[in-house]
Each structure stands twice: as structure tokens, then as C-alpha cells.
Amino acid sequence: MTRRASGVVAALAVGVLLLAGCSAEETPLPSPTKAAATTPAAPVDCENDASTVASYPPSTSGGPTLDEIRSRDNGQGRLVVGVSGDTYLMSSQAPGSLQLQGFDIDIAKAVARAIFGPDANLGERIQFKVITAADRIPDLQDGTVDMVVRNMTITCDRWEQVAFSAEYYHATQKMLFRDAGTAADYGSVSDLAGLRICAPAGSTSLTNISNDEPDAIITPAATHTGCLVKLQQGEVDAITGDDTVLAGLAAQDPYAVVPTDQPDLSEAERTYGEPYGVAVSKDAKDLAAFINAVLADLDRTGEWQRIYHRWLEPYLKVPATQPTPAYGRS
């Protein structure tokens, strides 16, 4: 078996584990689906800037959304959170376990503890629902989930469809290549012309690549694991995504390469980046304000730093601080 073939088997094994479901913290998993689209969404008529990441002032006073969450299961309460199931370091299954773990999972658990109390049994009070990138907005809009913590970038067009917390992590979009030789040829965005590029359908990553280099061959998958399998099978030349995601993929495939020195993919990337927010329904402003209070507490207590040090710093190999929150929406 070649090293690439063995890598494919490893990635497929991850997929089998994901489809097995989770026990201690029940996690309904979606049926395997094809990518929702073969082309990125058309550009929207808005521009991301500093005001885009502004959210609602922190508040613990509650409201109808929180009241409904706390009233479920005969008053015991239940929070339904949309997450990734295959984004290593951010949200994926623990080796040898059916429980989800990662940076995003710890953020979601912090919110659940604040809602139900520090001594709450989170295995009973929080329900993780594994969703694809394309599912994030529809699942919020139809009430399938209460919030999405799935490395979701805050953008002005998404604000038209859902609401966001303040930024909880600032990522940047990078490239991962099949091998060192391909990576060595990458010096500018124009070098992506003619290359087959994969990212999950519905992600900002594909839209950015299409805008930056129209001659790149867009080849989406439903998930990042799907992209990794495509890469290992030689169906694509590279994967694009946030630095957090690519660090996790590279950790699973020792032959994949994330070049240390990469050009910015666009002017927007240089000035805006990929700010992650917790997404909620458009009318769940009370929940967004409550999440902002939780994020402020994570900063005050140093818990955000502990979460970052545990999951991301060993792989990204750079220190980071929690983003300064911006408020101003009403």
C-alpha cells in the first residue's frame, strides 16, 4: 500500500467513526451528501469592514430565546448546537471515543454552562448536531439548531440572514498542497490558475479563491474530510481554508504541506481576514447578547487562553489573544 493509499484509508476511517454517532453527548450525524453546489455563491452587494463584526452589547438578562431553551425537557433545559464533526482541533471526535472535542466545542460548552449552571450535566443539557458548512444558515433559519459554533466567518451578507456574537477567534485563509514540490511553486495567487482547489461548499474560502483567481478549478466537497480524501486520492491539487482548519488537516496527513510564507489571497483577506462568530437565528438577539457576556467572561478569567493553548497553539505555533469585541448593534 502506498503512503497516499494508506492516508486515504486513515481519512476514510475517520469518516466511519463520524457516521457511528456519539454516545455521552448525543450527536445526530447527517447522511452523506454531495456538495451543495459546484460553483461559489455570487458576490453580494456589501463590503466587510470593521463595523461588520460589531454585535450586541453583552447581557445576562435573558429573553424569549433563552427562556425557551431553559424550558425544554420539562424544565431541565436543552441547547442544540450545530458543529463540525471532522474539523480536527476545532470540532471532531476524540480518538477511541464517540465524544466531540476541540476549540469550538469548548466555546459551546462554556455557553451551555453559563445557561444551565456550572454543575449542570452537559451530556444531558447540550445536544451537538453535526452539520456541513452549507447547513449552517438553513438550520438556524428553520430552528433545527439554536446556535452554530463551526468556524463560521462573520460577513455582511450573512448578517442579512442570521445574527452573530462578537468575534471569538480571528483566522486567516491559507492553502494546503499535496506535497512539498507543489507547495514550493506557490508564490502568488496567480499560481493557483489551472489547479484544482477544494473547500466545503457554502464556505467563504471558495468564493474568495474564485474572485482572486478565476482560472482556478473550483472542486468543492461537503466537508473538510471530503477535501482531504480528494487530496490524498489525487482528485485535487490543494485545499483552501482557514489556518485553524488546515493545521488540523496537516496534522492528519504528514505528507500534506501548508507553506509557512503565503501571499494574502485578496485585499479583503489583508484587511478583514476570517473573523469567527457564534451564529444564532436572526431574531435571537437575547441569545447573541448572552453569548457575548460569556465571551467577555472567558477573556476576564483567562479561560480563552487556556482553550487556545490546549487546541491550537501547539499546531499553529504562534501565540494569540482573544479578539477585542466590538458592540454597537441594537
N, C-alpha and C positions, 0 to 999 in steps of 0.2 A: 504494500500500500504506500503510495507516495505521501510526502508531507502534506500536500494540498488535499489529497483524498482523506487523510486522517483528520485534517482540520474540518472538512465538511462533515465527517461523522460526528465530531465533537459538537459542532454547531447544531446538527440535527438532533443530537441527544438532548441539548438544551431545550429544543422545541418540544420534544416528547415530555420532558419534565414539566414544561409550562402547561401542556394540554392535560396533565394529570390533575391539575387543580391544587388548591391549598386547603389544609385542614384546620389548623389552630385559628387562623384568621381567614374565614371563608372568602374565597376569591373566584367568582364566576368568570370563566375564561371564554373569549369569543371563539366561534367556529372559524377555522382557517378561511380566509377570504383573499381574493386577488386585490391588488392595489386599486384604490377607488378611481384613479384617473391615470392616464399615461402622459398628460401634459400638466404643467403647473397652472395654478389659477391666474387669471388675467390680472394685471396690475390694477389696484384700486386708486380712486381719486382722493388720496390723502397722503400726508407726509409724516413719518415718525420723527419726533423731536423730544426735547426734554419734557414737554407737557404730556406726552403720551403715557409716560409711566406714573403720572400723578393718580393717586387713588383717593379713597375716602379717609377722613381723619379716624384714628383708632378709637374704638368704643367697645365697652363691655356691657352696655345697657340692654343689648338684645333686640328682638324684633320678631316679626312673624316667621321668618325662615328658621331662626334658632328655636323658637317655640315649637315649631312643627317637628324639627329634628329631635328635640328632647322628649316629645310626647309619644314617639313611636314605641312599639313593643310594650304596650301597656304602661307607658310612662318611664320605662327604663332608658329609652333613647337609642337611636342608631344613626350613625353618619355614614353615608355612602360616598366613597372617594374613587374617582377614575384615575388609574395609574397605568404605567407601562409594566409589562411583565418580562421584558427582555432587554432592558437598558441597564447593563451591568454598571454598578457603582451608584446609579440613581434609583433604580427600581427593578429588581429581578429576584428570582428565587435563590435562597441560600443553598449552597452545596449540601446535598444529603438531607434537605428539608423541603417542606412544602410551604414555608413561610416566605413572604416577600421581605426584602431588606434593601437599604440604600438611602441615599441622601434625601430624595423626595419622600420616601416612606417615613423617615424620621420627622420631616416637616409636618406631614399629615398627622402623625401620632401626637405631635405637640399640640396641634389644633384640637384633636379629639380629647386630650387630657384637659385642656382648658374648658371645653364644653361640658364634659361629664364629671370632671374632678380628678385629682392626681392619683386616687386609689381605684379608679374605675378599671374594670376588666376590659381591656381594649379588644380582646378576642371576641367579646360579645357586643361591644358598643360601636366598633368601627368595621365596616364592610368594604374591602377593596374590590373594585371591579376592573379587571384588566381590559383596556381598550386600545385601539390603534390611534395614531395621530389624527386620522380622518374622522374618528368617532368623537373627538373631544367636544366640539361645539354642538353637534346634534344631540349628544347625550345630556348636555347641560340644558339645552333648549326644551327637550321633551321630559325633563325631570328624572331621567334614568339615574343620574348621579347628582349629588349635592355640590360637589366641587371637583376640580381636576387639578392634580399635582403631577404633571407629566412633562417636565422640562418644556413648558409652553411659553413661547415668546410673546410678550405684550406688544401688540401692534395697533395702530389706529383703526384699521379696518375690522379687527377682531373686537374692539371696543363697541362697534356698532351691533355686535351680535351677542356678546357676553360682557360681564364685568370682571375686573381683576383686583387682586390685592396689590399692595405695594410690591416692588421688585424684591425678591428674596435671594436671587443669585444672578450674577452678570457673566454670561458666557460669550464666546466669540466663535464664529463659524470657521471651520478648518477643513482640510482634505486628508483622507487616508488612502494610501495606494497599496496595490497588491504586493509590491516588492520594492527593494531599495533602488533598483535601476529605474523604474518608472518614477519613483519619488524624486530621484536626482534630476530628472528632466523638467521638474516643475519649478519654474522661476517667475512666472506671471500668469495672470488669469487667462491670457490668450493661449497658453499651453494646454488648456482643457479642451480646445477645439478638436473635434473628432473622437474624444474619449467618451466612453460610456460611464455615466455618472449615476449613482444610486443614492436615494434617500427615501424615507417614508412618504407616501402620497399624503398630501394635505399639510406638509411642513413648509415653513418659510425657506428652508435650505434649498429646495428645488426651484422655488421662484427666484431666489437670488442668483443661482447659477444660470438659469435661463436668461435673466436680464443682463448678467455680466458677460456671458459668452454664449450667444445664440447658437453657435455651431457645436456646442457640447451636446452629446446624445443623452437625453434625459431617460433614465430607466428606473422607474420607481418600484418599490416593494411595499408591502403592507406594514412591515416593521423593520427595525434595525437588524434584528436577527436574520430576516429575509435578505437584507442587503449583504450581510456577512456571508451567507451561504452563496449568493450570487458571485461575490468577490472570490471566494475560495474555489468555485466551480469555473471561474474564468468567464462568466457571463457579463461582468462589468470590470472596468479598469480602476475605478475609485469609488469611494463613498464620501459624501459630504455631510457635515453635521456640526453640531456644537462641540466644543473642545471636551466637555464632560462626557458626551456620548462616545466620541472617537477614542478617548482614553480607555473607556471600558471595552470597546471592540478590540483595540490593540492588545489589551491585557489578555483577551481570549485567543488571539491569533499571533504568535510570536513572529510570524513572517510578514505581517502587515506593517506598514510604516506610516507614521504621522510625522512629516518633516517638521523639525523644530522651527526653522525660519520659513514662514509662509507669507506670501503677499496678501494684503487685505483684499477680500473678494469684491468689494464695492465701496463707493463713497459712503453709502449708508452703514456698511459694516464698520468703517473707521470712526464714524461719528455717533452711531447708535448701538451697534453690537446686537446681542441677543439677550435682552433682559427677561428673566423668568418671573412669572407671576402665578399665583394661585387663581384659577378661573372659577367663577361662580355664575349662576343664572343672572341675566340682566336685571331682574327685579329683586335680587338677593343682596341688596346693599348692606343690610344689617350683618349678614354673614361676612361680607368683604371687610367691613369695618372691624368686626371681631377678630378676623384673621390678622389684620394689621396690628391690633393690640397684642396678639400672640407673638408676631414677628418682632415687635418692639421689646417684648419681654425676653425673647431669645437673644437679642443684642445686649440687653442690660445685664443678663446673667452670664453671658459668655457661652451659652449653650450652642449658638450658631457656630462658633469657632470650633467647639468640640465635635459637632457633626461634620463640619468640613474636614477637620484633621483626620477623622476616622475614615471617611469615604473617599475623598477626592485628592487631598494634598499628597498622599504617597504616590499617586499616579500622574497628577498634573505637575508635581514637583515645584510648585510655586505657592507662596503664601497668598492668602486672600482675606478680605474683610467683608462683612455683610454690607450690601449696598445701602447708602443713605436713603431713607424713604422720602418720597415726595407725596404730599397731600394737596388737596385743592378741589376735589370733586364734591358735589353736594347731591 
